[in-house]
Amino acid sequence: MREYLHIILLTLLLASLPAAAQRLPGRNDHFPGPEVVRRPLGDIDFEMLRRPDTVTVFILGDLMCHGKQMKSAHAIYAKTHRGASPENPYHYDFTGFFRRLGDRIRGADVAVGNMEFPFGGLPYSGYPVFSTPDGYAQYAASEGFDVLLLANNHVLDRGTAGLRRTLEVYDKMEASSTARFTGAARSPAEEAERYPLIVDVKGIRLAFINFTYGTNSGGSEAWPRVSKIRRNEIAAAIERAREKEADIIIAIPHWGEEYQARHNSSQEELARWLAASGVDVIVGSHPHVVQDIDILEAEFEDGTPKEVPVVYSLGNAVSNQNDLPARLEGCVTLKIVSYRGGARVLSDPGLEFLWCTKPGMVDEGYSVLPVEEYIGRQDVWTVKDDYTKMVSTYDYVRKRIGLK
């Protein structure tokens, strides 16, 4: 009799929940089965059934390190450190880059950034052949980034030797339990382990799949190598994500045409294939400007319909680029809701616009700030004209990508 009473109580409870909470399809979607119902009444966590958990994933676009960025960072460091040398990889102060954005990075459950350069060693250089001081990796980890992406067109700028050295820098960072990386590997075994990169947070398993259309320089197909747009390998990564019981698969492709406000047909075709193959959300990089957003229709494994958000490009995160649309950047906050035994991404990807200021405009060095928080605050700017440029570019880009 007690068993039937438990079933009746649980049925009444589920019936009282909002419809959306009763059925949220996910890769492991299920509600408590008979084994839960058969437990003593006191062991049933009714509050857990009623309240979902939310995981936030904050993603930034291309973290650049142009020559002038390095020069500025070293000059700031040298002001307070006598005898500072530009050849020392830690004699650079990058801390101003995201000072005005730090609460968003550190406040997210998982923060992700694309590192658009190798740590190739001396001589350090900016565009077109990058090699960035090792201290930048330490800075990104200390700022709160949890996942750093390597699959982009500049990661092989110093060839295979530069990529090996880059991976060694990330190894040290990861060994100190600061941040993890994905997008390149030294062997098939390492690729199977990092592609996808699995991150567990609040009981949700996230799978990050990062790949690029290609690289600007050298590098053979032998190991080490960068993850590229090879559909058979992407499909294998998606299958590994399933085998590792990932709840949400996030694809971060480096793709598209530079400086184009709208995605092209190649991006859309690949996005539709990714959605049909089981990816839950897609956030792109590479064009250096913010591109449009779409919601694709797909299905869960059980045939239940789902929506797959696509942010075609976030543009830059920080850079020395002069073109105004390239200084207006994007970041996205994904909200992933977990119910008992299942998870899904909310279809609204939460795009926010950022503005990259150069030395002396707002702060001593380069500084990225959230646009909407600074509209109406022209007094913050030393160079007042830059505030006007931010506001006009913000309005222009929103219209250009189809946002009201």
C-alpha positions in Angstrom: 0.0 0.0 0.0 2.9 2.4 0.9 4.4 1.8 -2.6 1.2 2.9 -4.3 0.9 5.9 -2.0 4.5 7.0 -3.1 3.6 6.7 -6.7 0.4 8.8 -6.3 2.3 11.5 -4.4 5.1 11.7 -7.0 2.5 11.8 -9.8 0.7 14.7 -8.1 4.0 16.5 -7.7 5.0 16.2 -11.3 1.6 17.3 -12.4 2.0 20.5 -10.3 5.2 21.5 -12.1 5.2 23.9 -15.1 4.9 22.1 -18.4 8.5 23.0 -19.5 9.9 21.4 -16.4 8.0 18.2 -16.9 9.7 17.4 -20.2 13.0 18.9 -21.1 14.6 16.6 -23.7 18.3 16.0 -23.3 20.9 13.5 -24.3 20.3 11.6 -21.1 16.8 12.7 -20.6 14.7 10.9 -18.1 12.7 11.4 -15.0 13.1 9.2 -11.9 12.1 5.7 -12.7 10.5 3.0 -10.5 13.7 2.5 -8.5 13.4 6.0 -7.2 9.7 5.7 -6.5 10.3 2.5 -4.5 12.6 4.2 -2.1 11.2 5.2 1.3 9.3 8.5 1.1 11.9 10.4 3.2 14.6 9.7 0.6 12.8 11.4 -2.3 14.4 14.8 -2.9 11.2 16.7 -3.8 13.1 20.1 -3.9 15.6 18.7 -6.4 12.8 17.7 -8.6 11.3 21.1 -8.4 14.4 23.3 -8.9 16.7 23.1 -11.9 20.4 24.0 -11.8 21.9 26.5 -14.2 25.4 26.5 -15.6 26.8 29.6 -17.4 29.4 29.3 -20.1 31.0 32.6 -21.0 32.8 32.7 -24.5 35.0 35.4 -25.9 36.3 35.7 -29.4 39.9 36.1 -30.6 42.4 37.1 -28.0 45.0 38.8 -30.1 48.6 40.0 -29.3 49.7 42.5 -31.9 53.1 44.1 -31.7 51.7 47.3 -30.2 49.9 45.4 -27.6 53.1 43.8 -26.5 55.0 47.1 -26.6 52.3 48.7 -24.4 52.2 45.7 -21.9 56.0 45.8 -21.6 56.1 49.6 -21.1 53.5 49.3 -18.3 55.5 46.6 -16.6 58.8 48.5 -16.9 57.3 51.6 -15.2 57.4 49.7 -11.9 60.1 47.1 -12.5 63.6 48.4 -12.9 65.7 46.5 -15.4 62.7 44.9 -17.1 63.6 43.2 -20.4 61.4 42.7 -23.4 63.0 39.3 -23.9 61.8 38.1 -20.6 58.4 36.4 -21.3 57.0 37.5 -17.9 58.0 41.2 -18.1 54.7 42.2 -19.6 51.7 43.6 -17.9 48.5 42.5 -19.7 46.2 42.9 -16.7 44.4 46.0 -18.1 43.0 44.0 -21.1 40.0 42.6 -19.2 40.0 44.6 -16.0 36.6 46.1 -16.8 35.3 42.7 -17.9 36.7 40.6 -15.1 33.4 40.0 -13.2 31.9 38.3 -16.3 34.9 36.1 -16.8 35.4 35.1 -13.2 31.7 35.0 -12.5 31.0 32.3 -15.2 31.0 28.6 -14.3 33.2 28.1 -17.4 35.0 30.9 -19.3 36.4 30.2 -22.8 38.7 32.2 -25.0 40.4 31.7 -28.4 44.2 32.2 -28.2 45.0 33.5 -31.7 48.8 33.0 -31.6 51.5 30.5 -30.7 54.0 30.7 -27.8 56.8 30.2 -30.2 59.6 31.8 -28.2 62.0 34.6 -29.1 61.9 36.8 -31.0 58.4 37.9 -30.0 56.4 39.3 -32.9 52.9 40.4 -33.8 51.0 40.3 -37.1 51.5 38.7 -39.6 53.6 36.0 -37.9 52.8 35.9 -34.3 54.9 34.7 -31.3 53.6 35.8 -28.0 55.4 36.0 -24.6 54.5 33.0 -22.3 53.2 35.4 -19.7 50.0 35.9 -21.7 48.9 32.3 -20.9 49.5 32.9 -17.2 47.5 36.1 -17.5 44.6 34.5 -19.2 44.4 31.8 -16.5 44.7 34.3 -13.7 41.9 36.3 -15.2 39.6 33.4 -14.8 39.6 31.6 -18.2 38.9 27.9 -17.7 39.2 26.7 -21.4 41.7 28.1 -23.9 41.3 27.3 -27.6 44.2 26.6 -30.0 42.5 25.7 -33.3 42.9 28.8 -35.4 44.8 30.0 -38.4 47.7 31.6 -36.5 48.7 28.8 -34.1 51.3 27.4 -36.5 52.9 30.8 -37.3 56.2 29.4 -35.9 55.8 26.0 -37.5 55.7 22.6 -35.9 58.5 23.5 -33.5 56.5 26.5 -32.4 53.4 24.4 -31.9 55.3 21.9 -29.7 56.6 24.7 -27.6 53.1 26.2 -27.4 51.7 22.9 -26.1 54.5 22.8 -23.5 53.4 26.2 -22.2 49.8 25.0 -21.9 51.0 21.8 -20.2 52.6 23.9 -17.4 49.5 26.0 -17.1 47.3 22.9 -16.9 49.6 21.2 -14.4 49.1 24.1 -12.1 45.3 23.5 -12.2 44.5 26.9 -13.7 43.1 26.3 -17.1 42.8 23.6 -19.7 43.2 23.6 -23.5 41.9 22.0 -26.7 42.3 22.3 -30.4 45.7 20.7 -31.0 47.4 17.5 -29.9 50.7 15.6 -30.1 49.4 12.1 -30.7 46.3 10.2 -31.6 45.9 9.2 -27.9 46.1 12.9 -26.8 43.7 13.9 -29.5 41.2 11.3 -28.4 41.6 12.7 -24.8 41.2 16.4 -25.7 39.0 16.2 -28.7 36.4 16.8 -27.3 37.6 18.4 -24.1 35.2 17.3 -21.3 34.5 19.7 -18.5 32.4 18.7 -15.5 30.6 21.5 -13.6 27.6 21.2 -11.2 27.0 17.7 -12.3 26.8 18.6 -16.0 29.3 17.2 -18.5 30.2 19.8 -21.2 32.1 18.7 -24.4 34.0 21.4 -26.3 34.9 20.6 -29.9 37.3 23.2 -31.4 38.5 23.2 -35.0 39.7 25.5 -37.8 39.4 25.9 -41.5 43.1 25.9 -41.8 46.4 27.5 -40.7 48.4 30.3 -42.3 51.8 28.6 -42.0 53.7 25.3 -42.1 52.9 22.2 -40.2 52.4 18.9 -41.8 49.6 16.4 -41.1 52.0 14.5 -38.9 52.0 15.1 -35.1 51.6 17.5 -33.4 48.7 18.8 -35.4 45.8 21.2 -35.2 42.2 20.1 -35.3 40.7 21.1 -38.7 37.4 21.0 -40.4 37.5 17.3 -41.4 34.0 16.0 -41.0 35.1 12.4 -40.3 37.2 13.6 -37.4 34.5 16.0 -36.1 32.0 13.1 -36.3 34.4 10.9 -34.3 34.8 13.7 -31.7 31.0 13.9 -31.4 30.8 10.2 -30.9 33.5 10.3 -28.2 31.5 13.0 -26.5 28.5 10.6 -26.4 30.7 7.8 -25.2 31.9 10.0 -22.4 28.3 10.8 -21.5 28.5 14.5 -22.3 25.2 16.3 -21.6 25.9 19.3 -23.9 28.2 19.4 -26.9 29.5 22.9 -27.8 31.3 23.4 -31.2 33.6 26.3 -31.5 34.7 26.5 -35.2 37.3 29.0 -36.6 35.7 29.7 -39.9 34.1 32.3 -42.3 35.3 35.3 -44.2 37.2 38.1 -42.5 35.4 41.4 -41.9 32.1 40.1 -43.3 29.0 41.0 -41.2 27.0 38.0 -42.4 27.8 34.3 -42.4 28.4 32.7 -45.8 26.8 29.6 -47.3 29.8 27.3 -46.3 29.4 28.3 -42.6 25.6 27.7 -42.7 26.0 24.3 -44.4 28.5 23.2 -41.8 26.4 24.5 -39.0 23.4 22.5 -40.2 25.5 19.4 -40.4 26.9 19.9 -36.9 23.4 20.4 -35.6 22.1 17.3 -37.3 25.1 15.4 -36.0 24.3 16.1 -32.4 26.0 19.4 -31.5 23.9 21.5 -29.1 25.3 25.0 -29.6 27.8 26.6 -32.1 29.9 29.7 -31.4 32.3 30.8 -34.1 35.4 32.9 -34.5 37.9 34.2 -37.1 36.1 37.0 -39.1 37.4 39.6 -36.5 33.9 41.2 -36.6 30.6 40.2 -35.0 28.4 38.2 -37.4 24.7 37.3 -37.2 22.9 34.8 -35.1 20.6 31.9 -36.1 18.6 29.2 -34.4 18.6 25.9 -36.3 16.0 23.1 -36.0 17.4 19.7 -35.1 16.5 16.6 -33.1 17.7 14.9 -30.0 18.7 11.2 -30.3 15.2 10.1 -29.4 13.7 12.2 -32.2 12.4 15.0 -30.0 12.8 18.4 -31.7 15.4 20.8 -30.4 16.8 24.3 -31.2 20.5 24.8 -31.8 21.8 28.4 -31.3 24.5 29.5 -33.8 26.6 32.6 -33.2 28.5 32.7 -36.4 31.3 35.0 -35.1 32.1 36.9 -31.9 34.8 38.9 -33.6 37.8 39.9 -31.5 38.2 39.8 -27.8 41.2 42.3 -27.6 43.4 43.5 -30.5 45.1 46.5 -32.0 42.9 46.5 -35.1 41.9 50.0 -36.3 38.7 49.2 -38.3 35.8 50.3 -36.1 33.6 47.2 -36.6 36.7 45.1 -35.6 36.9 47.1 -32.3 33.3 46.4 -31.6 33.4 42.8 -30.3 31.0 40.2 -28.9 30.9 37.8 -26.0 28.2 35.3 -25.4 26.8 33.7 -22.2 25.2 30.3 -22.7 22.8 29.2 -20.0 22.5 25.5 -19.6 19.7 24.3 -17.5 20.0 20.9 -15.8 17.0 19.0 -14.6 17.2 15.7 -12.9 18.9 13.4 -15.4 18.9 15.9 -18.3 20.2 19.2 -19.6 19.5 21.7 -22.4 20.9 25.0 -23.7 18.5 27.9 -23.6 17.9 29.0 -27.2 18.8 32.7 -26.4 22.6 32.8 -26.6 22.9 36.1 -24.7 25.1 38.1 -27.0 26.7 41.2 -25.5 28.8 43.8 -27.3 32.2 45.0 -26.1 34.5 47.8 -27.2 38.3 47.7 -27.3 40.0 50.9 -26.3 43.6 51.7 -27.0 46.3 53.1 -24.7 45.3 56.5 -23.3 41.7 56.5 -24.5 40.3 55.2 -21.2 43.1 53.4 -19.3 46.8 53.4 -19.5 46.9 50.4 -21.8 44.4 48.4 -23.9 41.1 47.9 -22.2 37.9 46.0 -23.1 34.6 47.3 -21.7 30.9 46.2 -22.0 29.2 48.8 -24.3 25.8 49.0 -22.7 27.3 49.6 -19.3 29.3 52.6 -20.6 26.7 54.3 -22.8 26.1 57.6 -21.1 29.5 57.6 -19.4 31.6 59.7 -21.7 33.3 61.2 -18.7 35.3 57.9 -18.4 37.1 58.6 -21.6 40.2 60.8 -21.9 39.8 60.8 -25.6 36.1 61.9 -25.9 35.9 61.2 -29.6 36.4 57.5 -29.0 33.2 57.4 -27.0 31.3 58.8 -29.9 32.9 56.2 -32.2 31.8 53.4 -29.8 28.2 54.5 -29.8 27.9 55.0 -33.6 29.7 51.7 -34.3 27.4 49.9 -31.9 24.3 51.2 -33.7 25.8 50.5 -37.1 26.9 46.9 -36.4 23.6 45.9 -34.7 21.7 47.0 -37.8 24.3 45.3 -40.1 23.8 41.9 -38.5 20.1 42.2 -38.2 19.6 43.1 -34.5 17.1 45.8 -33.5 
